[in-house]
Amino acid sequence: MGRVLITGGAGFIGSSLARALLASGARVRILDNFATGRRENLADILDDVEVVEETICSAEACRRAAKGCETIFHQAADVSVPRSMIDPENTHRTNVDGLYNCLVAAREQGVRRLVFASSSAVYGPEATLPAVESLPFRPISPYGASKGIGELYCAMFSRCFGVETVCLRYFNVFGPRQDPASQYAAAIPAFVSRMLRGERPVVFGTGEQSRDFTFVDNVVQANLKAAGATVDGPVVANIGCGRGISLNEIIGVVNGLLGTSLEPVYEAARAGDILHSWADVSAARRLIGYEPSVDFQDGLRRAIEWYRQNL
Protein backbone atom coordinates (compact mmCIF):
# COMPACT_ATOMS: atom_id res chain seq x y z
CA MET A 1 0.00 0.00 0.00
CA GLY A 2 1.29 3.48 -0.90
CA ARG A 3 0.32 6.79 0.63
CA VAL A 4 -3.03 6.93 2.44
CA LEU A 5 -5.04 9.67 4.09
CA ILE A 6 -6.92 9.18 7.36
CA THR A 7 -9.36 11.95 8.14
CA GLY A 8 -9.97 12.11 11.88
CA GLY A 9 -6.71 10.24 12.39
CA ALA A 10 -6.27 11.57 15.92
CA GLY A 11 -9.51 9.98 17.08
CA PHE A 12 -9.57 6.65 18.85
CA ILE A 13 -10.49 4.66 15.72
CA GLY A 14 -8.36 6.74 13.37
CA SER A 15 -5.26 6.52 15.54
CA SER A 16 -5.66 2.74 15.88
CA LEU A 17 -6.02 2.50 12.11
CA ALA A 18 -2.91 4.65 11.63
CA ARG A 19 -0.82 2.20 13.68
CA ALA A 20 -2.07 -0.76 11.66
CA LEU A 21 -1.41 1.00 8.36
CA LEU A 22 2.11 1.94 9.42
CA ALA A 23 2.72 -1.69 10.37
CA SER A 24 1.60 -2.71 6.87
CA GLY A 25 4.18 -0.41 5.28
CA ALA A 26 1.83 2.39 4.20
CA ARG A 27 2.83 6.04 4.28
CA VAL A 28 0.22 7.69 6.48
CA ARG A 29 -1.08 11.24 6.28
CA ILE A 30 -3.60 12.44 8.87
CA LEU A 31 -6.09 15.28 8.43
CA ASP A 32 -7.45 16.39 11.80
CA ASN A 33 -8.29 19.73 13.39
CA PHE A 34 -8.08 18.23 16.92
CA ALA A 35 -11.58 19.44 17.81
CA THR A 36 -12.31 16.00 19.28
CA GLY A 37 -9.19 14.08 18.25
CA ARG A 38 -6.35 14.09 20.78
CA ARG A 39 -2.65 14.66 20.18
CA GLU A 40 -1.88 12.11 22.89
CA ASN A 41 -3.43 9.43 20.67
CA LEU A 42 -0.57 9.97 18.21
CA ALA A 43 2.26 10.49 20.68
CA ASP A 44 4.11 7.24 19.92
CA ILE A 45 3.76 7.51 16.11
CA LEU A 46 4.04 11.26 15.58
CA ASP A 47 7.46 10.94 13.95
CA ASP A 48 6.13 8.33 11.52
CA VAL A 49 3.05 10.13 10.17
CA GLU A 50 2.39 13.40 8.37
CA VAL A 51 -0.20 15.53 10.17
CA VAL A 52 -2.25 18.19 8.39
CA GLU A 53 -3.95 20.25 11.08
CA GLU A 54 -7.01 21.41 9.16
CA THR A 55 -10.75 20.75 9.07
CA ILE A 56 -12.64 18.58 6.61
CA CYS A 57 -15.08 21.50 6.35
CA SER A 58 -12.44 23.20 4.18
CA ALA A 59 -12.61 21.94 0.60
CA GLU A 60 -9.12 23.29 -0.08
CA ALA A 61 -7.66 21.50 2.96
CA CYS A 62 -9.20 18.21 1.78
CA ARG A 63 -7.82 18.77 -1.70
CA ARG A 64 -4.29 19.35 -0.42
CA ALA A 65 -4.44 16.44 2.00
CA ALA A 66 -5.67 14.00 -0.67
CA LYS A 67 -2.87 14.81 -3.12
CA GLY A 68 -0.79 11.75 -3.94
CA CYS A 69 -2.95 9.36 -1.91
CA GLU A 70 -4.34 6.11 -3.28
CA THR A 71 -6.87 5.56 -0.47
CA ILE A 72 -8.80 7.83 1.88
CA PHE A 73 -10.09 6.39 5.15
CA HIS A 74 -12.79 8.87 6.10
CA GLN A 75 -13.15 8.56 9.89
CA ALA A 76 -13.67 12.25 10.74
CA ALA A 77 -17.17 13.03 12.01
CA ASP A 78 -19.27 14.43 14.79
CA VAL A 79 -20.19 11.03 16.22
CA SER A 80 -22.51 12.00 19.07
CA VAL A 81 -26.22 11.24 18.69
CA PRO A 82 -27.21 13.42 21.69
CA ARG A 83 -25.10 16.34 20.44
CA SER A 84 -26.70 16.04 17.00
CA MET A 85 -30.12 16.50 18.61
CA ILE A 86 -28.91 19.76 20.17
CA ASP A 87 -26.89 21.09 17.24
CA PRO A 88 -28.01 19.40 14.01
CA GLU A 89 -26.48 22.15 11.88
CA ASN A 90 -22.97 21.33 13.08
CA THR A 91 -23.58 17.62 12.56
CA HIS A 92 -24.67 18.26 8.97
CA ARG A 93 -21.74 20.59 8.28
CA THR A 94 -19.17 18.15 9.62
CA ASN A 95 -20.65 14.84 8.52
CA VAL A 96 -22.27 15.71 5.19
CA ASP A 97 -20.33 18.72 3.89
CA GLY A 98 -17.06 17.28 5.20
CA LEU A 99 -17.59 13.96 3.42
CA TYR A 100 -18.61 15.76 0.23
CA ASN A 101 -15.38 17.76 0.34
CA CYS A 102 -13.40 14.53 0.67
CA LEU A 103 -15.22 12.87 -2.22
CA VAL A 104 -14.61 15.88 -4.47
CA ALA A 105 -10.95 15.88 -3.43
CA ALA A 106 -10.72 12.15 -4.16
CA ARG A 107 -12.12 12.69 -7.66
CA GLU A 108 -9.89 15.66 -8.44
CA GLN A 109 -6.71 14.08 -7.05
CA GLY A 110 -7.19 10.67 -8.62
CA VAL A 111 -7.67 8.77 -5.36
CA ARG A 112 -8.58 5.16 -6.14
CA ARG A 113 -10.88 4.40 -3.20
CA LEU A 114 -12.58 6.08 -0.26
CA VAL A 115 -13.58 3.98 2.76
CA PHE A 116 -16.37 5.72 4.65
CA ALA A 117 -17.12 5.24 8.35
CA SER A 118 -20.91 5.01 8.32
CA SER A 119 -23.09 3.89 11.21
CA SER A 120 -25.80 1.51 12.35
CA ALA A 121 -27.73 4.70 13.25
CA VAL A 122 -29.03 4.74 9.66
CA TYR A 123 -31.41 1.87 10.53
CA GLY A 124 -33.49 3.46 13.26
CA PRO A 125 -35.68 1.76 15.87
CA GLU A 126 -37.87 -0.44 13.68
CA ALA A 127 -35.18 -2.49 12.00
CA THR A 128 -35.56 -6.24 11.79
CA LEU A 129 -32.80 -7.80 13.88
CA PRO A 130 -30.11 -8.62 13.16
CA ALA A 131 -29.95 -5.64 10.81
CA VAL A 132 -29.15 -6.33 7.16
CA GLU A 133 -27.94 -3.77 4.64
CA SER A 134 -31.06 -4.01 2.47
CA LEU A 135 -33.26 -2.46 5.17
CA PRO A 136 -34.43 1.10 4.41
CA PHE A 137 -32.99 4.14 6.10
CA ARG A 138 -35.08 5.03 9.17
CA PRO A 139 -32.82 7.28 11.26
CA ILE A 140 -34.27 9.05 14.29
CA SER A 141 -31.39 11.48 14.85
CA PRO A 142 -29.58 14.06 12.73
CA TYR A 143 -26.46 11.95 13.22
CA GLY A 144 -28.12 8.88 11.68
CA ALA A 145 -29.52 10.99 8.84
CA SER A 146 -26.09 12.47 8.13
CA LYS A 147 -24.58 9.02 7.75
CA GLY A 148 -27.38 7.90 5.42
CA ILE A 149 -26.87 10.98 3.25
CA GLY A 150 -23.15 10.22 3.25
CA GLU A 151 -23.77 6.73 1.90
CA LEU A 152 -25.90 8.16 -0.91
CA TYR A 153 -23.11 10.56 -1.85
CA CYS A 154 -20.59 7.70 -1.82
CA ALA A 155 -22.77 5.61 -4.13
CA MET A 156 -23.27 8.56 -6.49
CA PHE A 157 -19.55 9.38 -6.69
CA SER A 158 -18.81 5.73 -7.37
CA ARG A 159 -21.37 5.39 -10.15
CA CYS A 160 -20.97 8.83 -11.75
CA PHE A 161 -17.34 9.76 -11.20
CA GLY A 162 -15.48 6.47 -10.80
CA VAL A 163 -14.35 6.95 -7.19
CA GLU A 164 -14.50 3.49 -5.63
CA THR A 165 -16.35 3.64 -2.30
CA VAL A 166 -16.86 1.19 0.55
CA CYS A 167 -19.25 2.23 3.32
CA LEU A 168 -18.76 0.44 6.64
CA ARG A 169 -21.70 0.67 9.01
CA TYR A 170 -20.03 0.61 12.42
CA PHE A 171 -21.93 -0.87 15.36
CA ASN A 172 -20.91 0.69 18.71
CA VAL A 173 -17.14 0.59 18.56
CA PHE A 174 -15.15 0.58 21.81
CA GLY A 175 -11.56 0.21 22.90
CA PRO A 176 -8.38 1.98 24.05
CA ARG A 177 -8.14 5.77 23.58
CA GLN A 178 -11.92 6.25 23.49
CA ASP A 179 -12.55 9.42 25.48
CA PRO A 180 -14.53 8.82 28.70
CA ALA A 181 -14.52 12.47 29.79
CA SER A 182 -17.08 14.02 27.42
CA GLN A 183 -20.68 14.52 28.55
CA TYR A 184 -21.52 12.59 25.38
CA ALA A 185 -19.11 9.73 26.13
CA ALA A 186 -20.05 6.30 24.78
CA ALA A 187 -21.36 3.76 27.27
CA ILE A 188 -18.34 1.54 27.83
CA PRO A 189 -15.69 4.23 28.51
CA ALA A 190 -18.19 6.13 30.66
CA PHE A 191 -19.03 3.02 32.71
CA VAL A 192 -15.45 1.79 33.06
CA SER A 193 -13.96 5.15 34.03
CA ARG A 194 -16.54 5.68 36.78
CA MET A 195 -16.34 2.12 38.08
CA LEU A 196 -12.53 2.24 38.24
CA ARG A 197 -12.98 5.19 40.60
CA GLY A 198 -15.48 3.24 42.69
CA GLU A 199 -18.40 5.31 41.41
CA ARG A 200 -21.76 3.94 40.27
CA PRO A 201 -22.25 3.93 36.48
CA VAL A 202 -24.99 6.15 35.04
CA VAL A 203 -27.46 4.54 32.62
CA PHE A 204 -29.85 6.56 30.47
CA GLY A 205 -33.04 4.50 30.28
CA THR A 206 -33.72 1.06 31.74
CA GLY A 207 -30.39 -0.49 30.81
CA GLU A 208 -32.16 -3.20 28.84
CA GLN A 209 -31.34 -1.49 25.55
CA SER A 210 -28.84 -3.60 23.62
CA ARG A 211 -26.05 -2.89 21.17
CA ASP A 212 -23.55 -4.83 19.08
CA PHE A 213 -20.44 -3.67 20.96
CA THR A 214 -17.45 -4.14 18.68
CA PHE A 215 -13.81 -3.91 19.71
CA VAL A 216 -11.79 -1.38 17.75
CA ASP A 217 -9.34 -3.96 16.36
CA ASN A 218 -12.24 -5.55 14.45
CA VAL A 219 -13.08 -2.19 12.90
CA VAL A 220 -9.45 -1.59 11.95
CA GLN A 221 -9.37 -5.00 10.29
CA ALA A 222 -12.54 -4.12 8.36
CA ASN A 223 -10.97 -0.90 7.06
CA LEU A 224 -7.84 -2.71 5.89
CA LYS A 225 -9.93 -5.36 4.18
CA ALA A 226 -12.16 -2.69 2.60
CA ALA A 227 -9.14 -0.91 1.15
CA GLY A 228 -7.75 -4.03 -0.50
CA ALA A 229 -10.81 -6.02 -1.54
CA THR A 230 -11.84 -6.40 -5.16
CA VAL A 231 -15.26 -4.77 -5.36
CA ASP A 232 -17.79 -4.21 -8.10
CA GLY A 233 -19.55 -0.87 -7.66
CA PRO A 234 -20.29 0.88 -4.36
CA VAL A 235 -20.23 -1.43 -1.33
CA VAL A 236 -22.12 -1.15 1.98
CA ALA A 237 -21.38 -3.57 4.81
CA ASN A 238 -22.23 -3.89 8.51
CA ILE A 239 -19.25 -4.10 10.86
CA GLY A 240 -20.02 -5.66 14.21
CA CYS A 241 -19.85 -9.00 16.01
CA GLY A 242 -23.42 -10.15 15.42
CA ARG A 243 -24.57 -10.18 19.02
CA GLY A 244 -26.63 -7.73 21.06
CA ILE A 245 -25.49 -7.02 24.64
CA SER A 246 -27.55 -4.94 27.08
CA LEU A 247 -26.10 -2.10 29.12
CA ASN A 248 -27.05 -3.94 32.30
CA GLU A 249 -25.09 -6.97 31.07
CA ILE A 250 -22.04 -4.79 30.45
CA ILE A 251 -22.15 -3.40 33.97
CA GLY A 252 -22.36 -6.94 35.33
CA VAL A 253 -19.33 -8.03 33.30
CA VAL A 254 -17.31 -4.96 34.33
CA ASN A 255 -18.19 -5.60 37.99
CA GLY A 256 -16.95 -9.16 37.57
CA LEU A 257 -13.67 -8.10 35.94
CA LEU A 258 -13.03 -5.40 38.55
CA GLY A 259 -14.21 -7.41 41.55
CA THR A 260 -16.79 -4.75 42.41
CA SER A 261 -20.56 -4.75 42.96
CA LEU A 262 -21.54 -1.26 41.86
CA GLU A 263 -25.23 -0.80 41.07
CA PRO A 264 -26.15 1.56 38.21
CA VAL A 265 -27.91 4.88 38.60
CA TYR A 266 -30.80 5.09 36.13
CA GLU A 267 -31.69 8.40 34.51
CA ALA A 268 -34.16 9.43 31.81
CA ALA A 269 -33.59 8.00 28.34
CA ARG A 270 -31.95 10.34 25.83
CA ALA A 271 -33.66 11.59 22.69
CA GLY A 272 -32.47 9.88 19.51
CA ASP A 273 -31.39 6.63 21.19
CA ILE A 274 -32.83 3.40 19.82
CA LEU A 275 -33.61 0.39 22.01
CA HIS A 276 -31.93 -2.51 20.22
CA SER A 277 -29.31 -2.85 17.51
CA TRP A 278 -27.05 -5.63 16.31
CA ALA A 279 -25.58 -6.62 12.99
CA ASP A 280 -25.78 -9.34 10.41
CA VAL A 281 -22.17 -9.33 9.16
CA SER A 282 -22.56 -11.91 6.40
CA ALA A 283 -22.27 -9.25 3.67
CA ALA A 284 -18.97 -8.02 5.12
CA ARG A 285 -17.67 -11.59 5.17
CA ARG A 286 -18.68 -12.12 1.56
CA LEU A 287 -17.71 -8.75 0.07
CA ILE A 288 -14.49 -7.80 1.87
CA GLY A 289 -13.45 -10.92 3.79
CA TYR A 290 -14.19 -9.45 7.23
CA GLU A 291 -14.21 -11.75 10.25
CA PRO A 292 -14.38 -10.32 13.81
CA SER A 293 -11.31 -11.62 15.59
CA VAL A 294 -11.77 -10.11 19.07
CA ASP A 295 -14.90 -11.05 20.99
CA PHE A 296 -16.68 -8.76 23.44
CA GLN A 297 -15.22 -10.22 26.66
CA ASP A 298 -11.64 -10.13 25.42
CA GLY A 299 -12.08 -6.63 24.04
CA LEU A 300 -13.56 -5.40 27.31
CA ARG A 301 -10.63 -6.84 29.26
CA ARG A 302 -8.19 -5.02 26.97
CA ALA A 303 -10.13 -1.77 27.24
CA ILE A 304 -10.29 -1.94 31.04
CA GLU A 305 -6.56 -2.58 31.24
CA TRP A 306 -5.85 0.43 29.04
CA TYR A 307 -8.08 2.70 31.13
CA ARG A 308 -6.55 1.35 34.32
CA GLN A 309 -3.10 2.38 33.08
CA ASN A 310 -4.01 5.67 31.43
CA LEU A 311 -6.76 7.37 33.45
C-alpha positions in Angstrom: 0.0 0.0 0.0 1.3 3.5 -0.9 0.3 6.8 0.6 -3.0 6.9 2.4 -5.0 9.7 4.1 -6.9 9.2 7.4 -9.4 12.0 8.1 -10.0 12.1 11.9 -6.7 10.2 12.4 -6.3 11.6 15.9 -9.5 10.0 17.1 -9.6 6.7 18.8 -10.5 4.7 15.7 -8.4 6.7 13.4 -5.3 6.5 15.5 -5.7 2.7 15.9 -6.0 2.5 12.1 -2.9 4.7 11.6 -0.8 2.2 13.7 -2.1 -0.8 11.7 -1.4 1.0 8.4 2.1 1.9 9.4 2.7 -1.7 10.4 1.6 -2.7 6.9 4.2 -0.4 5.3 1.8 2.4 4.2 2.8 6.0 4.3 0.2 7.7 6.5 -1.1 11.2 6.3 -3.6 12.4 8.9 -6.1 15.3 8.4 -7.5 16.4 11.8 -8.3 19.7 13.4 -8.1 18.2 16.9 -11.6 19.4 17.8 -12.3 16.0 19.3 -9.2 14.1 18.3 -6.4 14.1 20.8 -2.7 14.7 20.2 -1.9 12.1 22.9 -3.4 9.4 20.7 -0.6 10.0 18.2 2.3 10.5 20.7 4.1 7.2 19.9 3.8 7.5 16.1 4.0 11.3 15.6 7.5 10.9 13.9 6.1 8.3 11.5 3.0 10.1 10.2 2.4 13.4 8.4 -0.2 15.5 10.2 -2.2 18.2 8.4 -4.0 20.3 11.1 -7.0 21.4 9.2 -10.7 20.7 9.1 -12.6 18.6 6.6 -15.1 21.5 6.4 -12.4 23.2 4.2 -12.6 21.9 0.6 -9.1 23.3 -0.1 -7.7 21.5 3.0 -9.2 18.2 1.8 -7.8 18.8 -1.7 -4.3 19.4 -0.4 -4.4 16.4 2.0 -5.7 14.0 -0.7 -2.9 14.8 -3.1 -0.8 11.8 -3.9 -3.0 9.4 -1.9 -4.3 6.1 -3.3 -6.9 5.6 -0.5 -8.8 7.8 1.9 -10.1 6.4 5.1 -12.8 8.9 6.1 -13.1 8.6 9.9 -13.7 12.2 10.7 -17.2 13.0 12.0 -19.3 14.4 14.8 -20.2 11.0 16.2 -22.5 12.0 19.1 -26.2 11.2 18.7 -27.2 13.4 21.7 -25.1 16.3 20.4 -26.7 16.0 17.0 -30.1 16.5 18.6 -28.9 19.8 20.2 -26.9 21.1 17.2 -28.0 19.4 14.0 -26.5 22.1 11.9 -23.0 21.3 13.1 -23.6 17.6 12.6 -24.7 18.3 9.0 -21.7 20.6 8.3 -19.2 18.2 9.6 -20.6 14.8 8.5 -22.3 15.7 5.2 -20.3 18.7 3.9 -17.1 17.3 5.2 -17.6 14.0 3.4 -18.6 15.8 0.2 -15.4 17.8 0.3 -13.4 14.5 0.7 -15.2 12.9 -2.2 -14.6 15.9 -4.5 -11.0 15.9 -3.4 -10.7 12.1 -4.2 -12.1 12.7 -7.7 -9.9 15.7 -8.4 -6.7 14.1 -7.1 -7.2 10.7 -8.6 -7.7 8.8 -5.4 -8.6 5.2 -6.1 -10.9 4.4 -3.2 -12.6 6.1 -0.3 -13.6 4.0 2.8 -16.4 5.7 4.7 -17.1 5.2 8.4 -20.9 5.0 8.3 -23.1 3.9 11.2 -25.8 1.5 12.3 -27.7 4.7 13.2 -29.0 4.7 9.7 -31.4 1.9 10.5 -33.5 3.5 13.3 -35.7 1.8 15.9 -37.9 -0.4 13.7 -35.2 -2.5 12.0 -35.6 -6.2 11.8 -32.8 -7.8 13.9 -30.1 -8.6 13.2 -29.9 -5.6 10.8 -29.2 -6.3 7.2 -27.9 -3.8 4.6 -31.1 -4.0 2.5 -33.3 -2.5 5.2 -34.4 1.1 4.4 -33.0 4.1 6.1 -35.1 5.0 9.2 -32.8 7.3 11.3 -34.3 9.1 14.3 -31.4 11.5 14.9 -29.6 14.1 12.7 -26.5 12.0 13.2 -28.1 8.9 11.7 -29.5 11.0 8.8 -26.1 12.5 8.1 -24.6 9.0 7.8 -27.4 7.9 5.4 -26.9 11.0 3.2 -23.1 10.2 3.3 -23.8 6.7 1.9 -25.9 8.2 -0.9 -23.1 10.6 -1.8 -20.6 7.7 -1.8 -22.8 5.6 -4.1 -23.3 8.6 -6.5 -19.5 9.4 -6.7 -18.8 5.7 -7.4 -21.4 5.4 -10.1 -21.0 8.8 -11.7 -17.3 9.8 -11.2 -15.5 6.5 -10.8 -14.4 6.9 -7.2 -14.5 3.5 -5.6 -16.3 3.6 -2.3 -16.9 1.2 0.5 -19.2 2.2 3.3 -18.8 0.4 6.6 -21.7 0.7 9.0 -20.0 0.6 12.4 -21.9 -0.9 15.4 -20.9 0.7 18.7 -17.1 0.6 18.6 -15.2 0.6 21.8 -11.6 0.2 22.9 -8.4 2.0 24.0 -8.1 5.8 23.6 -11.9 6.2 23.5 -12.6 9.4 25.5 -14.5 8.8 28.7 -14.5 12.5 29.8 -17.1 14.0 27.4 -20.7 14.5 28.6 -21.5 12.6 25.4 -19.1 9.7 26.1 -20.0 6.3 24.8 -21.4 3.8 27.3 -18.3 1.5 27.8 -15.7 4.2 28.5 -18.2 6.1 30.7 -19.0 3.0 32.7 -15.5 1.8 33.1 -14.0 5.2 34.0 -16.5 5.7 36.8 -16.3 2.1 38.1 -12.5 2.2 38.2 -13.0 5.2 40.6 -15.5 3.2 42.7 -18.4 5.3 41.4 -21.8 3.9 40.3 -22.3 3.9 36.5 -25.0 6.1 35.0 -27.5 4.5 32.6 -29.9 6.6 30.5 -33.0 4.5 30.3 -33.7 1.1 31.7 -30.4 -0.5 30.8 -32.2 -3.2 28.8 -31.3 -1.5 25.5 -28.8 -3.6 23.6 -26.0 -2.9 21.2 -23.6 -4.8 19.1 -20.4 -3.7 21.0 -17.4 -4.1 18.7 -13.8 -3.9 19.7 -11.8 -1.4 17.8 -9.3 -4.0 16.4 -12.2 -5.6 14.5 -13.1 -2.2 12.9 -9.4 -1.6 12.0 -9.4 -5.0 10.3 -12.5 -4.1 8.4 -11.0 -0.9 7.1 -7.8 -2.7 5.9 -9.9 -5.4 4.2 -12.2 -2.7 2.6 -9.1 -0.9 1.2 -7.7 -4.0 -0.5 -10.8 -6.0 -1.5 -11.8 -6.4 -5.2 -15.3 -4.8 -5.4 -17.8 -4.2 -8.1 -19.6 -0.9 -7.7 -20.3 0.9 -4.4 -20.2 -1.4 -1.3 -22.1 -1.2 2.0 -21.4 -3.6 4.8 -22.2 -3.9 8.5 -19.2 -4.1 10.9 -20.0 -5.7 14.2 -19.9 -9.0 16.0 -23.4 -10.2 15.4 -24.6 -10.2 19.0 -26.6 -7.7 21.1 -25.5 -7.0 24.6 -27.6 -4.9 27.1 -26.1 -2.1 29.1 -27.1 -3.9 32.3 -25.1 -7.0 31.1 -22.0 -4.8 30.4 -22.1 -3.4 34.0 -22.4 -6.9 35.3 -19.3 -8.0 33.3 -17.3 -5.0 34.3 -18.2 -5.6 38.0 -16.9 -9.2 37.6 -13.7 -8.1 35.9 -13.0 -5.4 38.6 -14.2 -7.4 41.6 -16.8 -4.8 42.4 -20.6 -4.8 43.0 -21.5 -1.3 41.9 -25.2 -0.8 41.1 -26.2 1.6 38.2 -27.9 4.9 38.6 -30.8 5.1 36.1 -31.7 8.4 34.5 -34.2 9.4 31.8 -33.6 8.0 28.3 -31.9 10.3 25.8 -33.7 11.6 22.7 -32.5 9.9 19.5 -31.4 6.6 21.2 -32.8 3.4 19.8 -33.6 0.4 22.0 -31.9 -2.5 20.2 -29.3 -2.9 17.5 -27.1 -5.6 16.3 -25.6 -6.6 13.0 -25.8 -9.3 10.4 -22.2 -9.3 9.2 -22.6 -11.9 6.4 -22.3 -9.2 3.7 -19.0 -8.0 5.1 -17.7 -11.6 5.2 -18.7 -12.1 1.6 -17.7 -8.8 0.1 -14.5 -7.8 1.9 -13.5 -10.9 3.8 -14.2 -9.5 7.2 -14.2 -11.7 10.2 -14.4 -10.3 13.8 -11.3 -11.6 15.6 -11.8 -10.1 19.1 -14.9 -11.0 21.0 -16.7 -8.8 23.4 -15.2 -10.2 26.7 -11.6 -10.1 25.4 -12.1 -6.6 24.0 -13.6 -5.4 27.3 -10.6 -6.8 29.3 -8.2 -5.0 27.0 -10.1 -1.8 27.2 -10.3 -1.9 31.0 -6.6 -2.6 31.2 -5.8 0.4 29.0 -8.1 2.7 31.1 -6.5 1.3 34.3 -3.1 2.4 33.1 -4.0 5.7 31.4 -6.8 7.4 33.4 
